[in-house]
């Protein structure tokens, strides 16, 4: 193999090592995106499209279903852990081994070795996942070329320890403002204290009982919490303004609008002067009852787990494509200096996906 091309005849573990040895910290994915595009263009059964440093390759076999396999090309900054190192136990160490060049290697291997899949396939390789959400390459493709991402079901090969993580919870941040009237603290009865006015909000939060709904067999766990509180003018002034920032993490059976309505209802009798939405990202339904997803669950085995944090599966969900996370590697090792992946897990994941797409 020359340095200037990716060798897709390597097994998925060797290919992971080769990918790790090509640095691609967020914002610097061009070299790797070029190599991925080049390698995919040599495969006659795929059409290849590119938008920025995002590469999409598709089969067009006229199958009844289309499945999307997606992964991001970027990593967090390198921490003196590139090039990769394979130890005597078959564990591969280095930046991006688990998050998520092992998953990208599996995508590339399936692309290269399954020319006649039982479902049409779309492979998505995107940039800037590890940085601000508005830079996310998958989001950019979704905006500019939503048709490239069309499908019946999507698998993001993010590290999930080869368990299926279905859907994800939504997140909403709301500023709850209370008001009062300024006065000198020596004559506090002349004013009214906005910080004290926040007390009912805090009492409500402390007593709040979150739902744990079961959706498609997965149990979610909501949470409504204060994450910040701001108020006060000076040490001798009764404050006239206070803001409690509340973060609502909600199960994917609520829409963003319903989540907001819930927050307003919870605090309806708390004397809140104003509710201001600070941030809102919808969740994603697991979609495990879709036939393609059910076949996937059967092929990969194991039990599906809910995803509590917000992930890119909800970008697919917003396009009407149910999506799950399923990939080699332990998410708890992601972004760590001692990031590593068991090469057996990479091969296992490849083998399970191949079984699903060829059976
Ligand atoms: Zn990742």
Boltz pocket constraint, residues with backbone or C-beta under 6 A from the ligand:
constraints:
  - pocket:
      binder: B
      contacts: [[A, 72], [A, 99], [A, 100], [A, 129], [A, 158], [A, 159]]
      max_distance: 6.0
